[in-house]
Amino acid sequence: MDEKAEFTKTAARSFLALLLFILTAASLPAQEGRKVISNPTPAYPETARRFRLTGVVKVEVVVAPDGHIKATKIIGGHPLLVSAVEDTLKNWKYAPAATETTSLLEFRFNP
């Protein structure tokens, strides 16, 4: 019975250690930020300026290993402002990396 109790105790410790390792790894950031080589600022659309439209555009970008933006997903923002951001992101360039990365970007527009 002592061997069985010792085995159970060791198994429980191993399980808890594994669980702690998994939880610690899950709390780490999924990826490091990549260095931006070229990031022009979006032009404030003239129509938005006339209407004194302000706001924030949030966009998720997938950056290819060679550094160009492979895909964008608009999270939120006024369509006039979103258009300006999408046009500008075509000219963004990141440093090369071994794999694709994903970043959440935020652009603020104030007249």
C-alpha positions in Angstrom: 0.0 0.0 0.0 2.9 2.4 0.7 4.2 1.9 -2.8 0.8 2.7 -4.3 0.5 5.8 -2.2 4.0 6.9 -3.2 3.2 6.3 -6.8 -0.1 8.3 -6.6 1.8 11.1 -4.9 4.5 11.2 -7.6 1.9 11.1 -10.3 -0.1 13.9 -8.8 3.1 16.1 -8.5 4.0 15.3 -12.1 0.5 16.2 -13.3 0.5 19.5 -11.3 4.0 20.4 -12.7 2.7 19.7 -16.2 -0.4 21.8 -15.6 1.7 24.6 -14.3 3.9 24.5 -17.3 1.0 24.6 -19.7 -0.7 27.5 -17.9 2.6 29.5 -17.9 3.1 28.9 -21.6 -0.4 29.9 -22.3 0.0 33.3 -20.6 3.1 34.2 -22.7 2.6 36.4 -25.7 2.0 34.4 -28.9 4.6 36.3 -30.8 7.1 39.1 -30.5 6.4 42.3 -32.3 8.1 42.7 -35.6 10.1 45.8 -36.5 8.3 48.1 -38.9 10.6 49.3 -41.7 8.2 51.5 -43.5 4.9 52.7 -42.0 3.4 55.8 -43.8 0.6 57.6 -42.0 -2.9 57.3 -43.6 -4.0 60.5 -45.3 -7.0 62.2 -43.7 -9.8 61.9 -46.3 -11.0 65.3 -47.6 -14.7 64.2 -47.3 -14.1 63.1 -43.6 -12.4 66.5 -43.0 -15.3 68.4 -44.4 -17.7 66.5 -42.2 -15.3 66.8 -39.2 -15.4 63.1 -38.9 -13.1 61.7 -36.2 -12.6 58.2 -35.1 -10.4 55.1 -34.7 -9.8 52.4 -37.2 -8.7 49.0 -35.8 -7.3 46.5 -38.2 -5.7 43.1 -37.8 -2.9 42.4 -40.2 -1.1 39.2 -41.2 2.5 39.9 -42.1 4.2 37.4 -44.5 7.7 36.1 -43.7 9.2 38.5 -46.3 7.7 41.5 -44.4 4.8 42.6 -46.6 1.2 42.7 -45.3 -0.4 39.5 -46.7 -4.0 40.1 -45.3 -6.0 42.6 -43.4 -9.2 42.2 -41.4 -11.0 45.4 -40.3 -12.1 45.2 -36.7 -13.9 48.6 -36.6 -14.0 52.1 -37.9 -16.0 54.4 -40.2 -15.9 53.3 -43.8 -14.4 56.6 -45.0 -11.5 56.2 -42.6 -11.1 52.5 -43.2 -10.6 53.1 -46.9 -7.7 55.5 -46.1 -6.1 52.9 -43.8 -6.4 50.1 -46.3 -4.7 52.2 -49.0 -1.9 53.1 -46.7 -1.3 49.6 -45.4 -0.4 48.5 -49.0 2.8 50.5 -48.5 3.8 49.2 -45.1 6.8 46.9 -44.8 8.1 44.9 -41.8 11.4 43.3 -41.1 11.7 39.7 -42.5 11.0 36.8 -40.0 10.9 33.1 -40.1 7.1 32.8 -40.0 3.9 34.8 -40.5 2.9 37.1 -37.7 -0.4 38.8 -36.8 -0.6 42.3 -35.3 -3.5 44.5 -34.2 -3.1 48.1 -35.4 -5.0 51.2 -34.4 -5.2 54.4 -36.3 -6.7 57.6 -34.8 -8.2 60.3 -37.0 -8.7 63.9 -35.7 -9.2 66.9 -38.0 
